[in-house]
Amino acid sequence: MTVATHTLQQAVEGFADRVQRVRDAQWTAATPCAEWDVRALVNHVAGELRWIPPLLEGKTIADVGDELSGDLLGEDPMSSWAAAARKATGAALEPGAVDRTVHLSYGDRPAGAYLSEVAGDIVVHTWDLARAVGSDEHLDENSVRRAYEALKPMDAMVRQPKVFGPKLSPPPGSDLQTEFLYFLGRRA
C-alpha cells in the first residue's frame, strides 16, 4: 500500500465513522460549510469519491460529464456513501493506480498527489460533519499532518470561491489540528 492510498483509506475510514453517527433527524442540520447541510456535505464527499474510479481509469472531466452531479445519495444515504467509499478505495488500491496521471479541471496531476488532495478534503469535512452532528471532533493526527502537507502548497487554489474559506490566524500555541482547521477557514 502506498502513502497516498493509505492516506485516502484513513481519511475515508474517519469520515465513515462520523457518517455512521448521523441520526435521521440530522441530515438537514447545518454544517460549518455555510451552503451545505449534513446531507449536502456527505453528498459532496461521496461525489469526490465517485470521481476517483473514472479518473484513475484515464477518463477526463468531459468524458464523465454531469454523470456525478446532483444528489448521489438517493433514498439510502448510508448505503450510497458506503458504496462510493468502497469503489474509490478499491480503485485506488489497484496495482499501478497511483502511478497513473489523472486529468483534472486544473490540469494533469500524478494520481498519488490527486488521491492525497482528495484525502485532505475528506479530513477537513470529517471535522465539519462531526461538528454538525455533535460527534467526536478529534481527527487522526497523521491524517491531519498529511492533509495539511498536501493542501498547504495549494494555498492560492484553496482560496478560490467555493473551495475553502479565508485563511484565519490560529491562536498562539495551537495544536496541528487547530492550525489545519484555521488554514482552511474553520474555527476550532
Secondary structure, DSSP 8 states (H G I E B T S, - for coil): --HHHHHHHHHHHHHHHHHTT--GGGTT-B-SSTT-BHHHHHHHHHHHHHHHHHHHTT--HHHHTTTT-S--STT-HHHHHHHHHHHHHHHHTSTTGGGSEEEETTEEEEHHHHHHHHHHHHHHHHHHHHHHHT------HHHHHHHHHHHGGGHHHHTSTTT--------TT--HHHHHHHHTT---
